[in-house]
Every structure is written in C-alpha cells, then in structure tokens.
C-alpha cells in the first residue's frame, strides 16, 4: 500500500534536514561558544524546523533555512543587556583589510603561517571575535554561504555582511599575527596588522 503524499514529503524533508545537522551544530557552536549551549540551540532549532517542516520548500538550501532558525533560537535565548558592538558600514573597512593583507605579505607572514598548524589558534581567535563579526565569518568563510545567503540568515543588508566580514577577517589577522609573534615564528619587529 502506498504512503500518503504528506508522509513521503515529511520523510524527504527529514532526510535533508538531518543530513545538515553537523553544519547546524558547527554554526550554533560558533554562536554560543559552548558545546552544551550549542546542543540546546540545535535541539530547539530542529524542534521548530520539524514543527514547521511544511513551510520548507524542497529543492532550496536547507542549511540556510536551518541556520536562520538556529540563529533566531540563539538570539531569543541569550541574556538581555549583553554588550553590543558598534559596526561601521563604510568603505574604510575594505581599504583597511587590503592594507592589513599587504602588511602580511611585506612582513613575510604568509609564507611562515602556511607552514604552521594554526587550527587551535584560528579556533581561539574565532571564538574571541565579537558575535556580529563571528557570525559573518562563520557563514561565509566556514560554511561557504554566499553574501546573499548570509544576509538572509542574519536578516541584514548584504553591505552589512561585507562590512562585518572584512572587519572580522581583519581582527582574525591581527590575532593570528600576535599568535605567530608569541610562538616565535616571526620577530616582534615585524609590523602586525592593526585592529584599529
């Protein structure tokens, strides 16, 4: 006997949604900076997703849909009154990022850092990024989402995604340059990119 169409559609949704659970957990972990909190966010996000599964349009990006739900769960669950980060949306961020990159090349940091295991340093630097920058970096650079997809998930304009992404990348550069100096990979005399 054939299953009803709704049951087939629910099964298809379940398959695609559950296939993305690791990505959703990684995103939640980047938001919460805590394993247990990330698990709570993922659990609540999936509960909401399965309650509203019929609103998902099969064939579209399930990760984007689930990232949006997870972010909304996170935003609703965090404490009120946390410090907010003031963000610039002007073109100075782009110029600053390009200048920081040039300083890396001139200081020889690229060649040195390519030969070094930076996994722990990158994870630590990412965890210390202010939340708005971290969200943009995780979605675009780690989860390979487009600027448009990140803007949709974060519910902000694409220009703001770009600004946050440039600023987040610059802060990561500064942190990694400091790590390289602290580890003795580069001399202290080498100019590190400035966060300001």
LOLO-817101 format. One line per 5 residues: number of its first residue (from 0); their letters; for each residue x, y, z of N, C-alpha, C. Coordinates in steps of 0.05 Angstrom, whole numbers, plus 5000, padded with zeros to 4 digits. Example, Ala and Ser with C-alpha at 12.3 -4.5 7.8 and 13.67 -1.06 7.14 Angstrom:
2
0> as> 5264:4886:5156:5246:4910:5156:5264:4934:5156; 5257:4955:5142:5273:4979:5143:5258:5001:5157
//
This chain:
196
0> xxxxx> 5017:4976:5000:5000:5000:5000:5018:5025:5000; 5011:5044:4984:5026:5069:4981:5021:5088:5004; 5043:5101:5014:5041:5121:5036:5028:5146:5024; 5014:5161:5042:5003:5187:5033:5026:5206:5025; 5020:5224:5007:5040:5243:4997:5052:5260:5019
5> xxxxx> 5037:5267:5039:5047:5283:5062:5069:5267:5077; 5065:5242:5080:5084:5225:5094:5110:5223:5078; 5107:5220:5051:5131:5220:5034:5146:5246:5036; 5131:5268:5035:5144:5295:5036:5158:5299:5063; 5145:5290:5084:5158:5293:5111:5183:5276:5113
10> xxxxx> 5183:5252:5101:5206:5235:5101:5229:5247:5085; 5222:5259:5062:5242:5273:5046:5254:5296:5061; 5237:5312:5074:5247:5335:5090:5265:5325:5112; 5257:5304:5126:5273:5293:5148:5300:5285:5139; 5302:5273:5116:5328:5264:5105:5346:5287:5100
15> xxxxx> 5336:5308:5086:5354:5331:5080:5360:5347:5105; 5341:5350:5123:5346:5365:5148:5367:5352:5165; 5364:5326:5169:5382:5311:5186:5410:5309:5174; 5412:5310:5148:5438:5309:5135:5454:5335:5141; 5441:5356:5148:5454:5382:5153:5460:5387:5183
20> xxxxx> 5454:5367:5200:5456:5372:5229:5485:5379:5238; 5505:5368:5226:5533:5375:5234:5539:5404:5228; 5530:5413:5204:5534:5441:5197:5519:5460:5215; 5495:5452:5222:5479:5469:5241:5492:5470:5268; 5502:5447:5277:5516:5447:5303:5540:5464:5303
25> xxxxx> 5556:5463:5281:5580:5479:5279:5573:5509:5280; 5552:5516:5266:5543:5544:5266:5533:5552:5294; 5518:5535:5307:5508:5541:5334:5531:5543:5354; 5551:5526:5350:5575:5527:5368:5590:5553:5364; 5591:5563:5340:5604:5588:5335:5589:5612:5348
30> xxxxx> 5563:5609:5350:5546:5630:5362:5549:5629:5392; 5547:5605:5404:5545:5603:5433:5572:5601:5446; 5592:5591:5432:5619:5586:5443:5619:5566:5466; 5598:5549:5466:5596:5529:5487:5582:5504:5476; 5593:5480:5481:5582:5456:5470:5553:5451:5479
35> xxxxx> 5549:5453:5505:5522:5447:5515:5501:5467:5505; 5509:5492:5504:5490:5513:5494:5485:5508:5464; 5506:5501:5449:5502:5495:5421:5483:5472:5417; 5486:5451:5433:5468:5428:5431:5439:5436:5437; 5436:5454:5457:5409:5464:5463:5397:5480:5439
40> xxxxx> 5414:5496:5427:5405:5512:5404:5397:5494:5381; 5414:5474:5376:5408:5455:5354:5382:5440:5360; 5379:5430:5384:5355:5415:5391:5330:5432:5387; 5331:5457:5398:5308:5474:5395:5303:5482:5365; 5325:5486:5351:5322:5493:5322:5309:5470:5307
45> xxxxx> 5318:5446:5313:5306:5423:5299:5277:5418:5308; 5271:5423:5333:5243:5420:5341:5225:5440:5325; 5235:5465:5323:5220:5485:5308:5218:5477:5279; 5241:5468:5268:5241:5460:5239:5221:5437:5234; 5221:5418:5251:5202:5395:5247:5173:5403:5251
50> xxxxx> 5169:5423:5269:5141:5433:5272:5132:5447:5247; 5151:5461:5234:5144:5477:5211:5155:5466:5185; 5159:5440:5184:5172:5427:5161:5157:5433:5135; 5131:5436:5137:5115:5441:5113:5120:5469:5100; 5133:5487:5115:5140:5513:5104:5166:5513:5088
55> xxxxx> 5181:5492:5091:5207:5490:5076:5201:5482:5047; 5213:5495:5029:5209:5490:5000:5231:5470:4991; 5224:5446:4986:5243:5426:4977:5257:5436:4952; 5283:5430:4951:5300:5439:4929:5315:5465:4935; 5307:5479:4957:5322:5502:4965:5343:5494:4985
60> xxxxx> 5360:5512:4994:5382:5506:5012:5372:5502:5041; 5371:5477:5049:5361:5470:5076:5380:5481:5097; 5406:5482:5091:5425:5493:5111:5418:5522:5117; 5413:5538:5096:5407:5566:5100:5381:5569:5118; 5362:5553:5112:5336:5553:5127:5341:5546:5156
65> xxxxx> 5357:5525:5160:5363:5516:5188:5381:5536:5202; 5401:5548:5188:5418:5568:5201:5401:5591:5211; 5381:5599:5195:5364:5621:5203:5348:5614:5228; 5338:5590:5229:5323:5582:5253:5342:5580:5277; 5365:5569:5273:5384:5566:5295:5393:5594:5306
70> xxxxx> 5397:5612:5288:5405:5639:5296:5382:5652:5312; 5358:5649:5302:5335:5661:5317:5332:5648:5344; 5336:5622:5346:5335:5609:5373:5357:5621:5391; 5381:5624:5380:5403:5635:5396:5396:5663:5405; 5387:5680:5387:5382:5708:5394:5360:5710:5415
75> xxxxx> 5340:5693:5414:5319:5693:5434:5327:5683:5461; 5348:5666:5461:5356:5653:5486:5378:5668:5501; 5392:5685:5488:5414:5698:5502:5404:5720:5521; 5421:5726:5540:5413:5745:5560:5409:5773:5548; 5390:5787:5559:5386:5815:5551:5408:5832:5564
80> xxxxx> 5414:5854:5551:5433:5872:5563:5462:5866:5557; 5467:5845:5541:5495:5840:5534:5506:5863:5518; 5532:5867:5519:5543:5890:5505:5539:5886:5475; 5534:5908:5462:5531:5908:5433:5556:5919:5421; 5561:5911:5396:5584:5921:5381:5574:5941:5361
85> xxxxx> 5587:5964:5360:5580:5984:5340:5595:5977:5314; 5580:5976:5293:5592:5968:5267:5592:5991:5248; 5614:5992:5232:5616:6012:5210:5608:5998:5185; 5594:6012:5168:5587:6001:5141:5601:6016:5119; 5621:6033:5125:5633:6049:5104:5655:6034:5090
90> xxxxx> 5664:6045:5068:5685:6032:5052:5712:6031:5064; 5716:6045:5087:5742:6045:5100:5749:6017:5109; 5730:6000:5115:5735:5973:5123:5750:5957:5101; 5741:5962:5076:5754:5948:5053:5783:5957:5050; 5787:5983:5052:5814:5994:5049:5832:5983:5071
95> xxxxx> 5822:5983:5096:5837:5973:5119:5844:5944:5116; 5826:5928:5106:5831:5899:5102:5852:5895:5081; 5851:5910:5060:5871:5908:5039:5899:5916:5049; 5900:5937:5065:5925:5946:5076:5936:5926:5096; 5919:5914:5112:5928:5893:5130:5940:5869:5115
100> xxxxx> 5927:5862:5093:5937:5840:5077:5964:5846:5065; 5968:5871:5056:5994:5880:5045:6015:5879:5066; 6009:5886:5091:6028:5885:5113:6037:5856:5118; 6018:5838:5116:6024:5809:5119:6045:5800:5098; 6039:5807:5073:6057:5799:5051:6085:5811:5055
105> xxxxx> 6086:5837:5060:6111:5851:5064:6127:5840:5088; 6113:5833:5109:6126:5823:5133:6133:5793:5131; 6126:5780:5109:6133:5752:5105:6115:5733:5121; 6093:5743:5131:6076:5726:5148:6062:5704:5133; 6055:5709:5108:6040:5688:5092:6057:5663:5090
110> xxxxx> 6082:5665:5083:6099:5641:5079:6103:5626:5106; 6106:5641:5127:6111:5629:5153:6085:5615:5163; 6063:5628:5160:6038:5617:5171:6028:5594:5154; 6035:5592:5129:6028:5569:5112:6041:5544:5122; 6064:5546:5135:6078:5522:5144:6071:5515:5173
115> xxxxx> 6053:5528:5186:6047:5525:5214:6019:5514:5218; 6015:5496:5237:5988:5487:5244:5974:5508:5261; 5956:5522:5248:5942:5544:5261:5914:5537:5271; 5907:5511:5268:5879:5504:5276:5871:5513:5304; 5887:5507:5325:5879:5517:5351:5879:5548:5354
120> xxxxx> 5898:5560:5341:5900:5590:5342:5876:5602:5327; 5868:5591:5305:5845:5601:5290:5820:5597:5306; 5817:5574:5318:5793:5568:5334:5791:5588:5357; 5813:5594:5370:5814:5612:5393:5808:5641:5383; 5820:5649:5361:5815:5676:5350:5786:5679:5341
125> xxxxx> 5775:5658:5329:5747:5659:5321:5729:5662:5345; 5735:5647:5366:5718:5648:5390:5718:5675:5403; 5740:5690:5400:5742:5716:5412:5730:5739:5395; 5723:5733:5371:5711:5754:5354:5684:5762:5366; 5678:5788:5365:5651:5796:5373:5630:5782:5356
130> xxxxx> 5608:5776:5368:5587:5760:5356:5579:5768:5327; 5574:5793:5321:5565:5800:5294:5587:5793:5273; 5612:5798:5279:5633:5791:5261:5637:5761:5258; 5635:5747:5281:5639:5718:5281:5617:5705:5264; 5592:5714:5266:5570:5703:5251:5576:5705:5221
135> xxxxx> 5585:5729:5212:5590:5733:5184:5613:5715:5174; 5635:5714:5190:5658:5698:5182:5651:5668:5181; 5636:5659:5201:5629:5630:5201:5611:5624:5177; 5591:5640:5172:5573:5633:5150:5586:5634:5123; 5602:5655:5118:5614:5659:5091:5640:5642:5088
140> xxxxx> 5658:5644:5107:5684:5631:5104:5684:5602:5113; 5669:5594:5133:5670:5567:5142:5647:5550:5130; 5623:5561:5129:5600:5546:5119:5596:5551:5089; 5613:5567:5076:5612:5571:5047:5585:5582:5037; 5573:5599:5053:5548:5612:5044:5555:5637:5028
145> xxxxx> 5538:5644:5009:5542:5668:4994:5536:5692:5011; 5544:5716:5002:5537:5740:5017:5507:5743:5019; 5493:5736:4998:5464:5738:4997:5451:5719:5018; 5462:5694:5019:5451:5675:5038:5457:5684:5067; 5481:5694:5071:5488:5703:5098:5470:5727:5106
150> xxxxx> 5465:5745:5087:5447:5768:5093:5419:5758:5100; 5410:5738:5087:5383:5727:5093:5383:5714:5121; 5403:5698:5127:5405:5684:5153:5407:5705:5175; 5424:5725:5171:5429:5745:5192:5408:5767:5193; 5391:5768:5172:5370:5788:5169:5381:5816:5169
155> xxxxx> 5402:5820:5153:5415:5846:5150:5421:5850:5120; 5427:5875:5112:5434:5880:5084:5460:5867:5076; 5463:5862:5050:5488:5850:5041:5512:5867:5047; 5509:5894:5045:5531:5912:5051:5541:5909:5080; 5523:5904:5098:5530:5900:5126:5545:5873:5129
160> xxxxx> 5536:5853:5114:5551:5827:5115:5579:5832:5106; 5583:5846:5084:5610:5852:5074:5627:5867:5094; 5615:5887:5106:5629:5903:5126:5638:5885:5150; 5619:5870:5160:5625:5852:5183:5646:5831:5176; 5644:5821:5151:5663:5801:5142:5691:5813:5140
165> xxxxx> 5694:5836:5129:5720:5849:5127:5732:5855:5154; 5715:5865:5172:5724:5872:5199:5732:5846:5214; 5715:5826:5212:5721:5801:5225:5747:5788:5215; 5751:5789:5189:5776:5778:5178:5800:5794:5187; 5797:5820:5189:5819:5836:5198:5826:5830:5227
170> xxxxx> 5806:5827:5244:5811:5821:5272:5824:5793:5274; 5816:5774:5257:5829:5748:5257:5858:5750:5249; 5864:5767:5229:5892:5772:5220:5909:5782:5243; 5898:5801:5257:5913:5813:5280:5918:5792:5301; 5898:5776:5307:5901:5756:5328:5921:5735:5319
175> xxxxx> 5920:5726:5294:5939:5706:5284:5968:5717:5282; 5971:5742:5275:5997:5754:5275:6009:5755:5303; 5992:5761:5323:6001:5761:5351:6009:5733:5359; 5993:5713:5351:5999:5685:5357:6027:5678:5346; 6032:5686:5321:6057:5680:5308:6080:5693:5323
180> xxxxx> 6077:5717:5332:6098:5731:5347:6102:5717:5374; 6080:5711:5388:6082:5697:5414:6095:5670:5411; 6090:5656:5389:6102:5630:5385:6131:5631:5374; 6140:5655:5369:6168:5659:5359:6171:5652:5330; 6149:5651:5315:6150:5646:5287:6159:5670:5271
185> xxxxx> 6154:5693:5281:6163:5718:5269:6174:5736:5291; 6193:5753:5284:6205:5771:5304:6185:5792:5311; 6187:5802:5335:6169:5824:5345:6172:5849:5328; 6194:5852:5315:6198:5877:5299:6181:5877:5274; 6170:5854:5265:6153:5853:5242:6127:5866:5249
190> xxxxx> 6119:5886:5232:6094:5900:5239:6070:5882:5235; 6054:5880:5256:6029:5865:5255:6007:5883:5246; 5988:5872:5231:5965:5889:5223:5951:5900:5248; 5942:5924:5246:5928:5937:5268:5898:5932:5266; 5886:5929:5289:5856:5925:5290:5842:5951:5288
195> x> 5855:5973:5292:5842:5999:5291:5843:6011:5264
//
